[in-house]
Amino acid sequence: MALVMDGNGRWAAKRGRPRVEGHEAGQVGVFETIDAAIAVGVPFLTVYAFSTENWKRESEEIRRLMGLMEGFAGGRLREFVERGVRVQRRGRTRNLPPTLLKALEHAERVTAHCSTLTYTVCIDHGGQAELVDAARAMARQAREGLLDAEDIDESTLTRFLDTGSLPAVDLFIRPGGEQRLSNFLLWHSAYAELVFPQQLWPDFTRHHFWQAVQTYATRARRFGQAT
């Protein structure tokens, strides 16, 4: 399951508050959604925390966002462990603050034994950028004679993706009313069912999550096959 946590800024703007307060309010919904996912037996939940395009935002907002993510990763470990949630990070690392990386790596180590749900947070991730990085890595191996270009297929490319260890997305949820993927998990979402709830992310509850799951349950997934 993939989740785009969208609408924090609009939530704050509607209340005349700074954008960062929307991001703070949105953090409350993380464990709401995790608990809802666990309740219906979802094994993998992958969330879009910060995209490659988000670096274009105001520097102060980015700084505050990074601080919020660092505090969340470092301050909620007990709750992750109590729920049996394994935390892992995906995305580029070169532009991330070292303290954030350290907090995320610590969270990965502490929760590595957990097996109820794998919660993957994508930071500095972009589907197109990820495919470019994979193509470059394959080209390097081909140049070094470690990979035959004729042997490259879908499974080969998947192995070179930063998110390659994640399964294909079954359900893609984007609260906030916008109806687009926004460059999130493009490879894995090729056959995902898309649900776009109207609630802004800070207002999104476990009940809205369950409604999205119920919508998914009504869909007929054909994977290109005839009806």
ZIMO-V403757 format. One record per residue. N is the residue number from 0. SS is DSSP state (H for helix, E for strand, L for the rest). OMEGA is omega in whole degrees, -180 to 180 (NA if undefined). Layout:
# ZIMO-V403757
n=N ss=SS omega=OMEGA
n=N ss=SS omega=OMEGA
This chain:
# ZIMO-V403757
n=0 ss=L omega=179
n=1 ss=E omega=-176
n=2 ss=E omega=174
n=3 ss=E omega=-177
n=4 ss=L omega=-170
n=5 ss=L omega=172
n=6 ss=L omega=-180
n=7 ss=H omega=-179
n=8 ss=H omega=180
n=9 ss=H omega=177
n=10 ss=H omega=-180
n=11 ss=H omega=-178
n=12 ss=H omega=179
n=13 ss=H omega=-178
n=14 ss=L omega=180
n=15 ss=L omega=-177
n=16 ss=L omega=177
n=17 ss=L omega=-178
n=18 ss=H omega=-177
n=19 ss=H omega=177
n=20 ss=H omega=174
n=21 ss=H omega=178
n=22 ss=H omega=178
n=23 ss=H omega=179
n=24 ss=H omega=-179
n=25 ss=H omega=-180
n=26 ss=H omega=-180
n=27 ss=H omega=-176
n=28 ss=H omega=-177
n=29 ss=H omega=-179
n=30 ss=H omega=171
n=31 ss=H omega=-178
n=32 ss=H omega=178
n=33 ss=H omega=179
n=34 ss=H omega=179
n=35 ss=H omega=179
n=36 ss=H omega=179
n=37 ss=H omega=-177
n=38 ss=H omega=-179
n=39 ss=L omega=174
n=40 ss=L omega=178
n=41 ss=L omega=-179
n=42 ss=L omega=-178
n=43 ss=E omega=175
n=44 ss=E omega=-177
n=45 ss=E omega=-174
n=46 ss=E omega=-180
n=47 ss=E omega=-176
n=48 ss=E omega=-177
n=49 ss=E omega=-176
n=50 ss=E omega=176
n=51 ss=H omega=179
n=52 ss=H omega=-177
n=53 ss=H omega=177
n=54 ss=H omega=180
n=55 ss=H omega=-179
n=56 ss=L omega=179
n=57 ss=L omega=-175
n=58 ss=H omega=-180
n=59 ss=H omega=178
n=60 ss=H omega=179
n=61 ss=H omega=-179
n=62 ss=H omega=-179
n=63 ss=H omega=178
n=64 ss=H omega=179
n=65 ss=H omega=178
n=66 ss=H omega=178
n=67 ss=H omega=180
n=68 ss=H omega=178
n=69 ss=H omega=180
n=70 ss=H omega=-180
n=71 ss=H omega=-179
n=72 ss=H omega=-176
n=73 ss=H omega=-172
n=74 ss=H omega=-175
n=75 ss=L omega=-175
n=76 ss=H omega=-179
n=77 ss=H omega=-180
n=78 ss=H omega=176
n=79 ss=H omega=-178
n=80 ss=H omega=180
n=81 ss=H omega=-180
n=82 ss=H omega=-177
n=83 ss=L omega=-176
n=84 ss=E omega=175
n=85 ss=E omega=-179
n=86 ss=E omega=172
n=87 ss=E omega=-178
n=88 ss=E omega=172
n=89 ss=E omega=-179
n=90 ss=L omega=178
n=91 ss=L omega=-176
n=92 ss=L omega=-168
n=93 ss=L omega=-178
n=94 ss=L omega=-176
n=95 ss=L omega=177
n=96 ss=L omega=180
n=97 ss=H omega=-179
n=98 ss=H omega=176
n=99 ss=H omega=178
n=100 ss=H omega=-180
n=101 ss=H omega=180
n=102 ss=H omega=-180
n=103 ss=H omega=178
n=104 ss=H omega=177
n=105 ss=H omega=178
n=106 ss=H omega=178
n=107 ss=H omega=-179
n=108 ss=H omega=-175
n=109 ss=H omega=-176
n=110 ss=L omega=-174
n=111 ss=L omega=-178
n=112 ss=L omega=-175
n=113 ss=L omega=-172
n=114 ss=L omega=-179
n=115 ss=L omega=-179
n=116 ss=E omega=172
n=117 ss=E omega=-178
n=118 ss=E omega=-177
n=119 ss=E omega=179
n=120 ss=E omega=-178
n=121 ss=E omega=-179
n=122 ss=E omega=-171
n=123 ss=E omega=177
n=124 ss=E omega=171
n=125 ss=L omega=-177
n=126 ss=H omega=180
n=127 ss=H omega=179
n=128 ss=H omega=180
n=129 ss=H omega=178
n=130 ss=H omega=177
n=131 ss=H omega=179
n=132 ss=H omega=179
n=133 ss=H omega=179
n=134 ss=H omega=179
n=135 ss=H omega=-180
n=136 ss=H omega=178
n=137 ss=H omega=179
n=138 ss=H omega=178
n=139 ss=H omega=-180
n=140 ss=H omega=177
n=141 ss=H omega=179
n=142 ss=H omega=-180
n=143 ss=L omega=179
n=144 ss=L omega=-178
n=145 ss=L omega=-178
n=146 ss=L omega=177
n=147 ss=L omega=-177
n=148 ss=H omega=-179
n=149 ss=H omega=-179
n=150 ss=H omega=-177
n=151 ss=L omega=174
n=152 ss=L omega=-177
n=153 ss=H omega=-178
n=154 ss=H omega=177
n=155 ss=H omega=-179
n=156 ss=H omega=-180
n=157 ss=H omega=-179
n=158 ss=H omega=-178
n=159 ss=H omega=179
n=160 ss=L omega=176
n=161 ss=L omega=179
n=162 ss=L omega=-174
n=163 ss=L omega=-179
n=164 ss=L omega=-180
n=165 ss=L omega=177
n=166 ss=L omega=175
n=167 ss=L omega=-179
n=168 ss=L omega=174
n=169 ss=L omega=-177
n=170 ss=E omega=180
n=171 ss=E omega=-177
n=172 ss=E omega=175
n=173 ss=E omega=173
n=174 ss=L omega=175
n=175 ss=L omega=175
n=176 ss=L omega=178
n=177 ss=L omega=-175
n=178 ss=L omega=177
n=179 ss=L omega=-178
n=180 ss=L omega=-180
n=181 ss=L omega=170
n=182 ss=L omega=-178
n=183 ss=L omega=175
n=184 ss=L omega=-175
n=185 ss=L omega=-178
n=186 ss=L omega=-176
n=187 ss=L omega=-175
n=188 ss=L omega=-176
n=189 ss=L omega=180
n=190 ss=L omega=179
n=191 ss=L omega=169
n=192 ss=E omega=-174
n=193 ss=E omega=177
n=194 ss=E omega=-175
n=195 ss=L omega=178
n=196 ss=L omega=-177
n=197 ss=L omega=-176
n=198 ss=L omega=171
n=199 ss=L omega=-172
n=200 ss=H omega=180
n=201 ss=H omega=179
n=202 ss=H omega=-175
n=203 ss=L omega=-176
n=204 ss=L omega=177
n=205 ss=H omega=179
n=206 ss=H omega=175
n=207 ss=H omega=177
n=208 ss=H omega=-180
n=209 ss=H omega=175
n=210 ss=H omega=178
n=211 ss=H omega=178
n=212 ss=H omega=178
n=213 ss=H omega=176
n=214 ss=H omega=178
n=215 ss=H omega=-177
n=216 ss=H omega=180
n=217 ss=L omega=-176
n=218 ss=L omega=174
n=219 ss=L omega=-176
n=220 ss=L omega=-173
n=221 ss=L omega=179
n=222 ss=L omega=176
n=223 ss=L omega=-179
n=224 ss=L omega=179
n=225 ss=L omega=178
n=226 ss=L omega=NA
